[in-house]
Amino acid sequence: MAVPKKKVSRMKRGFRRSADALAAPTYVEDKDSGELRRPHHVDLKTGMYRGRQVLAVKKAD
């Protein structure tokens, strides 16, 4: 049977458990298009970020 060689310290145990506190990514509704997007990220459908065009949008065929 597998037995741990040493006791896991409180710090290492806390590092492992810190992943339990991670939350699901949040989304906000874009003011212009109404699409959901991540906060502080470029809107991939329109290519806009903070009111400026930063990406060229490809046309859908």
Sequence and secondary structure as in RCSB ss.txt:
>XXXX:A:sequence
MAVPKKKVSRMKRGFRRSADALAAPTYVEDKDSGELRRPHHVDLKTGMYRGRQVLAVKKAD
>XXXX:A:secstr
    SS   HHHHHHHHGGGG      EE TTT  EE TTS BTTTTEETTEE S      
